[in-house]
Amino acid sequence: MAFTSLALAAGLAPLPAEAAATALPSLAAIDAEVARAMSATGAQGMALAIIDDGRVVSVATYGHRNAAGDPLETDTIMYGASLTKAAFAYMVMQLVDEGILELDTTIDHYLKRPLPEYSEPEVEDLYARWSDLAGDDRWRELTPRRLLTHSSGFANFGFLEPDGILRFHFAPGSRYSYSGDGFILLQFVLERGLGLDVGREMQRRVFEPLAMPDSSLIWRDDYAGRLADGWGLAGDVEPHDARSAVRAAGSMDTTITDMAHFAAGYVGGERLSAAARAELTRRQLPITTTSQFPTLQPELAPESRRRELAAGLGVVTFQGPQGPAFMKGGHNDWTGNVWVCVEALRRCVLILANDVRAEAAFPHLVDFVLGDTGAPWTWEYGDLSFWQPAAAPRCRGARALAGRGRASPGRAAGLRCLRGQR
């Protein structure tokens, strides 16, 4: 298995006392564990970065970027998928800092005409069919905060509705239900209401200052020749798509090196006030469902809810054994990404995989590097069966697994282990 590793630990400031008590594994040990996970799950390509005390300490890539066997490298262009949402929220908080936008001002304050009246074909092609909301004034209750906390009331995307019609399923702000269209609507408000170009704002406010030269929300010609294709659950290969439109919900192309720099800048609050940085990962809204997907599922009874789990702005926050933490996933049929951070230590693991089968190993790999964070894996991934080495303490007696299937609940971290299979 081909891999490259770039260690950047030299010259780091001393770690806080809490971090010193929980040393990170060696890079060699991490490399070996990733190789074992990839062999068990069948994943063909994976990249992993570690941030500690707010600084990038390791960036590594493993396996292949395409079916031809070209190695995945630290500058290979990969899908950011829904990690885009976290980067977009980070940019939005800069606008809030500058007084350009207010989190709790309703969007009708920023738009020049009622939202359903934006019915031009180019609006529907680039954003969504806001005209579907005609006759339902609940759109006037939407705020940037509600859109960033997935409490818009929309399905994930209107085009996924059985009849293809965008609608409200609950009162805005009343509960969490994942919605890409909510993020697209905030992009629309910024662009059509405030006259901003979100692609350019991301470039000048996030990508350039955080040393992310290979990141963009739209296709760039210089990406050709270093693209990561993707592998699906059945081992099918999908070529990397040239994104032709800026989409705040998920169009970011990036590299593991760029995203490591983003994660370091994010936990350090670069280009944000302390208050704005804290707002990103503050517990904004309780999460009341068994899992994140499918969206719009019934809420659990109050006594069955995970009280430690809540929405932040573009991320999910939780309270774990190491204190407050947050995470964000990114997924399509050929991509699996995850980012988990422990706030007190400013310590993160970031994984980008161009093979969706890698997701089965994410809980173990994150725990291997960070220790038990209490990350809500079963909420994030639903019925996905997670791989664990046979000797792993949280899955004693379980054998290796990969893919999806029925599984029995594991111990404290909520892991699922499939018994009797290899």
Beta strands, then each sheet from edge to edge (+ up, - down):
strand 1: 3-7
strand 2: 45-52
strand 3: 55-63
strand 4: 78-79
strand 5: 230-231
strand 6: 237-238
strand 7: 253-254
strand 8: 285-286
strand 9: 309-311
strand 10: 316-320
strand 11: 323-332
strand 12: 335-342
strand 13: 347-353
strand 14: 408-409
strand 15: 416-417
sheet 1: 1+ 3- 2+ 13- 12+ 11- 10+ 9- 8+
sheet 2: 4+ 7-
sheet 3: 5+ 6-
sheet 4: 14+ 15-
end
